[in-house]
Structure formats: C-alpha cells, structure tokens
Amino acid sequence: MTFRTPGLGRRAGTGRRGTALPVLVALTVLVAAYLVFTAIWTDLLWYRSIGTPAARFGSVYTTRLRAQAVLFAGAGLLMALVVGANMVIAYRLRPVYRPLSVEQRGLDRYRALIEPRRRLVTGGALLLLGLLTGSSVAGRWPVWLAFLHRTPFGVEDPEFHKDVSFYVFTYPFLRLLLGVVFATVILSLVAAVMVHYLYGGLQIQGPGEKASLPARAHLSVLVGLFVLLKAFAYWFDRYGLVHSERGVTTGASYTDVNALLPAKTILAVIALICAVLFFVNIVRRGMVLPGAGLTLLVLSAVLVGGVYPLLIQQFQVRPDEQAKERAFIQRNIDATRAAYGVQDVKPEPYGSAAETDGTRLAAQRDTLSGVRLLDPAVVGPTFQQLQQIREFYRFPDTLDVDRYGGQDSVVAVRELSGAPRDQKGWVKDHLIYTHGYGFVRAAGDQLDGGKPAFKQQDMPQEGTPALARPQVYFGERSAQYSIVGGRGQRELDYPDQDLAAGQADHTYTGTGGVPIDTAFHKLLYATRFQDKNLLLSGAIKKDARILYDRTPRQMVQRAAPWLTLDGNPYPVAVGGRILWVVDGYTTSSGYPYAETVGLKDATRDTVTDTRSAVARQSDQRINYLRNAVKATVDAYDGTVHLYQWDEADPVARTWMKVFKGTVEPKSAIPPELLAHLRYPEDLFKVQRRILARYHVTQADSFYNGQGFWDVPEDPNPVNRGKIQPPAYLSLRMPEPDGAPRFSLTSSFTPPRQGYLAAFLAADSAPVDAAGKPNPDYGRLRLLEMTTTEKAAVPRPQGPGQVQNAFESDPEIKNLLYPTRNSGTVTKLGNLLTLPFAGGLLYVEPVFTQSSQGNQQPYPTLQHVLVKYNNDVASGKDLTTALDQLFAITGKPATAAGGGSLTARTQQAVKELQQAFTDYEAAQKRGDYPAMGEAWARLRKAKDALAALQQQAPAAAPAPGATPAPSPSGSPSSSPSPG
C-alpha cells in the first residue's frame, strides 16, 4: 500500500518556486554589480590613458568618486537614521489603550496588515528614502569639495565686508547643508505624524484630546527644530541679499538694506523665540504658547518681511529712486566690471580727426598689409573641394584663424568621416578607417585666382611647418571607438595613386588608448559598447589598443570637470604634431553685486546658430568668468595637458588644490605652443555683452541709460536677426608704436540705431613677432566714436549701414548684378572693421559659387568691397579696391562737363538716390504704402534736379549716379542686389 502525505506535492512545488526567487534576485544583483564595475573600471582606464608623467588624471576620477560616495552615504544615512529614529520613537510612544472610536476601528485593519511586516516595510521605506536623498546630494559634490579647499579672493563685499570667497564657496555649501537638514526634519515630522496617527497617538475625529501627551511632546520637538532651522535660514538669507534682483541693478538695493535686512534679523529672533516655546511645550500641557509664537512668526513674515519692504519701495524709493539707489548702482557697476575682468577698460575717444585727403590716405596704405580676406565661415566648402582628396574625409563647416610666421592663416584638420558607403563593415569601420590625415593651412591675405593660397596641404603632407605625425586619431569627428596598433594591423593612412596598392598604410605606435589584447578587457569593452565583435573577432591582434571618448572638448571636460569650455577648439601645428587647443573657464554665480548673464545667450551669434563645428554653451547663469586654463589634446596619442593661465584666479587655485597635480604651471607651456594661443572667443563675447552697458561707470548715467549700446546684428542679409560674430585679424590700433597686433574684434551700435558707437579689440597674441612675451596680451581697447553729423567728418556707419551702402552703390550694384544672374550665388564674407588714419576702414570680401546642380560648387573670391567715410569702392583684390578708394576720397563730385557740382545739385542727387534705394527696399518687403511714399519723393527729387539742370546745364549728375525713372511710368525695375 502506498501512503501519500497530504499536500506534500504542493509544498515541494512551492519550495522550488521559493528557491527560484532568491536565485533570480541574486543573479540580478550580480549583473547590476558587473555593469557598475564595467562602467567604473573602463572609465578609470580611460583617465589613466590620457595622462602624462607630469599630470595623472586617474586621481580626478577617484577623487570625484570618493566625494560622491561620501555625500551619498552621509546624506542617505542621515536621512534614514533620523527619520527611522523618529519612527521608532513614535512607535514606542504609542498609547497602550487606544480610545474607542469609529476612526480607530477603521485603522485596526491597517495595523493588522502592517504589524507582521512592520520592520520590512519600515526598512524598505527608509532604504528608498536614503537612496533618493543620497543620489540627490551626491550630484552636488563640486559644492562640497570647493568649500573644503576654498581660496580667499582678497576682496570684500561692500555690505557685510566678507571676502568674496564666502559667497562663492561657503554660502552655497551652507545652503546645501541647511536644505538637507530641513528635508530631514520635515520628513521626520511627516513620518512621526503618520506613525502616531496609525497607532492612536493622534486622532482627528472623536471626543477627548486629539493628541496624547507623548505624541504632543515628540511633535513639539520636531516642530521646534523646524522653526529653529527657519531662524538659521532667516539669518543666512541676509547674505543672499547681495544677489537680490529687487532694485535697478543686481545686488542689495536701498529697500533690501534698509527694510529687508533688518526684517530678516527680526524674523530670525522671532523664529528663535518661537522654537524655544515649542521646546518648553515638552513639559507643559496645551498649545497656547507655541501656537501664539507660530502665529506671531507667520504674521511677522507677512508684515515685516513682505508688507514693510513693499511700503518702503513704493513710498520712499520710487519717488526718489535715482538718489536712493545711486550708491547701490555704483556697487553693481564696480562689482560687475571686476567679476568679468573688464575693470580696466575705459572708452578712448576716437574718430574726430579722421584723415580726409586721398593722397595722405594713400601714403598710409602700408599699414593695411596683411588684411585677412579669407572668411573661415565661408571657405569651408573650398577646403573641402580642393583638399578633401577622397570622399571619406571631411573638413568642418567653419574653419579657424591662427598665425604662422607673423601671417594670419585659415587652418583646418582633414578628419575621417568613416569608411566609404560601399565599403562598410565592422573591421573596416573600426580597424582600418581609424584616423584622419593632415593639417591644411592657407594664407589669410593671399589668394591664387580667387582660391586659397595653401601653405600646408595634400597627402602626403606638404608645406611648413613640417609634421612628423600628421595622423589625426583624436579629433572633432572621431568615431565612437577604433581598434589600433595591433601587430601586423594595417590602417589606412591616406590614398596614394603613386603606390602600387593605391594607399599608404600606418600602424599606430602611440601610447593613447587602452590595451584590448586580453580576454578580460575584450569582455569589458564588449559590454560597454554592447558589441559582441569586440569579444569574438580574431582581427584584434596583440598590442592592440582601443580609442574612445576622443573628441577634444569631451576629453578636456572629463579631465577637468570644474571647467566650462570654449565652444570652438582649434588645431595648431607645433613640434611636428597636431595639437587641439581648448580654452577653459572658471565660472561662478555667487560673486556679490555682479550682474548675472546667461552664458548661452551671451555667446550666441551667426556661427553658433548656423554651424555645427562650434558648440553652443549650456544655459548656465553666471556672474564671474575667467580664462583660467589653456588645455591641449595631442591629435595622435590623445595626451591631455592642462596649463594654468590666469595665475591669480582663486577659483582655479581652489580646484588645483582639489585635483592636485593635474594642472601644470604656466611656465610649462612650450614656447612654440605659446605663439599659437589666443584670446578666447566665448570670453570675449561675454565681455562685449557686459561692456555694452558697463562701459558707463557713473551711477547717475547708468540709471538714466545714457550711452548704452547693443552688439550689432550680422549685416549679411542671409543672417538677418542673428548677432555679428567677432573676428580674428591682425590690425594696427591707434597707439604710438603702430605695430600690428593679432586681435579679436567687434563693434557696438546705439540701441535701435545703425551708426557705429564703439569698436572693441582684444590683444590676442601672448608673444610678439620676436617671440618675446607680450605684456599687453588680453588688453581690451574700446574706441568710442566721438564724431557727429555736424562735424567735418561724418558719424561712422555701423555694420548694417555699411552693408546697405555697398548694396546701394550704383557701381557695385552694376558689378554684382551680372554675377548674380549668371548661374552663380554671391556669398558675402566677414565685414571687417579696421581703425585707419584716424577713422574706420571697412573691408568685405565677396565670394561667388556656382549654383548649377550638376557641379560641385565651392566659393572663390570675386571682389573686395571697401569703405572709408562716405566713399565706397571695389576691386578684384584689396590693392585694386584701395587704389580706387583713395583716388576718389577727398575729391568733390564732378559734372559730366568737368565742372564741380553745386551743393544744391549734390543734395538733389543724394535725395534722388536715397528715394530710389527706399523704393527698392519697400518693393522687396511688399510694402506698398512705403513704395508710394518713396515714389513720390523720387518724382519730387527728379523734378528738382531737372530744374537745377535747366539753370546750370553743366551741373549734370556725376557718372554712376542712379538714373532717374521715366516720369510717365513706374521706376525701372532695377534688379535687387540680393
């Protein structure tokens, strides 16, 4: 007889299912641990691969991990322990006998459900709370590390007389700490209320006391702690007033100092008293005193902290705002100029003594040698067509400007865009087509039949300076990863038809990348990139290395996470190698009284909006900026160097103490590299945005908005609405030595007006032509135009007006019209502004490009337009254009018969030309009322000119003047210059 134990089969099945769950959980934990280990270990290997004996970057990663781990564990444990302790206290203070009520009977079933699992539920909730808190706080590791290693600025704020480092380093950390403690107390209070309510210590319904004595004491302590923290918050809020936006400018205003500051102090004292009343309530019964204190605090916050400052603002400040805010506006002006490094910039009067004699101007033309005509934002397709060599190479859509041998040059790197479309495959993509090749350089002021005059070019590399390592393994277009350097591995170096195989091969011999010739590393990277071929492929040979995360900005950002990087890294050819130079900035939003700007908005211009090669900045709010570091990345082996540039910057010195040994001193910069460093673009853009207003240094003038400027729009019609980008070029500033300086330049116009208000130039060469240090590097020169319409020299025109003058000039229109209607497209180059002969000379190259669909078009220089005072001219090159300009400058307009035009006749011609220009502009816009108004003015001007011609037949319009339309019809439809 067989006996079967009832239920045995069911229990056995349950046992198998019960065993499977822990196994599944264990496997999940192991897989998660493996993935975390893979991410951490491969990151650490990468950091070690980019270092040098002088600077090892592994410590950057480990220091950051340690800081995150400490903050994660500290904040998470604090939250879990304090909240857990209060839950335990609330549970132990539960009443032995709960009141009999409908409410308690409803809670019985929840207590019955939770009680057997109380520890599991509590532990799970606290674990989740700790994880969330730790994760949130761990992301603030820069605040903590900067506080621990803070460096004094040596400058005090004018209100509290604290060193600026308190606001940049200490104040943010105290706010972080206060926020964590606040959250801990609030969540402890919520948890305690829930436990007391669940176990009968609190009740909402029913007769009798709503809270037991132990529950009331416990909650009084927690509320007292909350109010005590509020007292500390009120006290620390006083220091936050230096960032107030209440007044005319950023910083503590009259109302902040005279109303809100004492209000914060009063509220802190009231909150302290209120906290004491809650603590006293531990031994007292009733909530009368704590309730009265809390009511007093709330009323005080409304009346003292809100209504009183509002009354002061409305009835004391607003009727006499200029006088009341004068001192505080001056604080903002001084702090802002210091925070952005423009405190020494002073407007210099310029333009009142512009030369007007053509002969004397021609004598000074030698000062204009070397003017850069190649526009790096236009000639990218030209480089692409003439130097691409093969379809799998690419140049960026905007190039860079540097100087070699004292000559401005447009430069670019020929990078690899990947294997050809018909040659795709894992081995080809990752082991053969691994790198770009060559540095291409063209003279900025020399052209060969309208095409760039290349000084470095072709494959193999030709030209100077010679490059021993022209290969580009680390660049802006690098692939996700490449496998290089394996024994016997043949990587495509460059196509060469002179070789029998049609190409030259190269095997990587650098130290960059991570070895991947072991099974362990193959497994790790196969996991990281989710690519099984890395584990299974037999093409990966011994000594092979894997290159990844290898764009210059990405590499420098990971090596120095405390830096904000310039959006435009640029290549230089030095020491036989190609290096990428990346400018690094230290920033802060804590500088007291300084104006805050949005970094993204302040650095936007035509290039960032229309080109991909220049990265846009994040929408970061800052009020302090320094170019603290010059970084380089070797294009062959990926070695990263960080060089301290601004040796006085306290923020950089703080982070150099955090990440010791990663930043090399300024003296370590090789002299050959030093000659190619330059003033960074994004810093210049932010400073010009600041100087548009903060060139006004007197509080009263600033309050009235007197003399504020705008950065002009791009004058190119195709870029309408975008900001004109700054331009690198060598020019001579008005100074005694008159030496040409490589500079970064921009201009200003008054708000809603077109004429030029000022010209800004930053000396961008760290060394002079002889290779000696340039003490003026970084000096900002601000030339403020002083001429007016009534002066002998006319008011200088702004970029938009200059462009309009070019487009409206009859000779230039006649020159461009046939070009624009013969199967070509006109591309306007950068409009350059140069101080010259006491005035301003404008130079604009005009490029043409075929618009035929069956061709591969690229821009070539066709004309050069120039303008000085009111005179414009053009030529096939700059020399010809200047010859024509100086030939007409200073000479009066002449009649066809050779006599001089009278003043009335010249005025009539001018009015006729202006009416015709306005008519064309209105016609383009489709603005019919404006067309009618311009047509009426045109008829009137023509009639006046005809009357003058009858009076003086010799006074005919000058050659090239706009022809008058027929009186019996509409104006002749002259083609649009666009």
CORRALIN-V886731 format. One line per field, one symbol per residue. phi: phi as a letter, one per 30 degrees, with the letter a starting at -180 (. if undefined). burial: # if it has 24 or more other ideal C-beta (glycine too) atoms within 12 Angstrom, else .. A space follows every 10 residues. Layout:
phi=???
burial=???
//
This chain:
phi=.cccdeiddd dddddddddd dddddddddd dddddddddd ddddddeddc dbedbccedd dddddddddd dddddddedd dddddddddd ddcdddcddd addddddedd ddddedcedd dddddddddd dddddddddc edddddddce bddibcddcc hcdeddddcd eddddddddd dedddddddd dddddeddcj dbbccjdidd bdeddddddd dddddddddd dddedddedd ddcdcdddbd jdcedddcbd dddddddddd dddddddddd ddcccjcddd dddddddddd dddddcdddd ddddccdedb ddddcedddd eddddddddc icdcdbdcea jdbddbcddd dddcdddcdi ddcdcddcde ddedddbdib dccbcddbcb cbbbiicdbc bacdcdckde ecbdlddddc bcdcadajcc bbddccbcii cdcdcbaibd dbjbddcdbd dcdbadcdde abcbiddidc cdcadbdddd diaccbcdbd cdicebccdd ddddddddch bdddccdddd cdidbccahb dedddddddb ddcccddbdb dbcbhibccc cbdcccbacc ddiddcbddd ddcdaedddb bcdcdddddc cbbaabddbc cbbddccidc bccdccdcdd ddddddddcd iccddddddd eddedcdbdd dddddddddd decdddcced ddddididbb ddddddedce jcddddbdad bcddaedidd bdbcbabbbd ehbcddcabc bcdccdbddd idecdceidc ccccdcdbdd ddcddddded ddddddddde dddddddddd bbibcdcddd dccbdahibb ccbbdccbbd cddcccdadb dcbbcbbbhc cbabadbddd ddeddddcdi cddcdddjdd dddddddddd dddddddddd dddddicded dddddddddd dddddddddd dbedddedej dddddddcbd eedddddd
burial=.......... .......... .......... .......#.. ########## ##..####.# #.###.##.. ##.####### .######### #.###..##. ...#..#... .......... .#..##..## ..##..##.# #######.## #.#.#.#.## ...####### ########## ########## ########## ###....... ##.####### ########## ########## ####.##### ########## #.######.# #####.###. #.......## ..##.##..# #..##..##. .##...#... ##.####### ########## ##..#.##.# #..###.#.. ##.##.##.# ########## ########## .######### ####.##### #########. .....##### ########## #######..# ########## #.#.#.#.## #########. ######..## #####..... ..######.# #######... ##.###.##. #..#..#.## #..####### ########## ########## ####..#### ########## #######.## .######### #.#####..# ########## ########## ######..## ######.##. .###.#..## ..######## ########## #######.#. .##...#### #######.#. ..######## ####.....# ########## ...####### #######... ...#.##### #####.#... ..######## ########## ######..## ...####### ########## #########. .......### ########## #########. ##.###.### ..#.#..... #...##.### ########## ###....... #..##.###. ##.##..##. ....####.# ##.##..... #..#..##
//
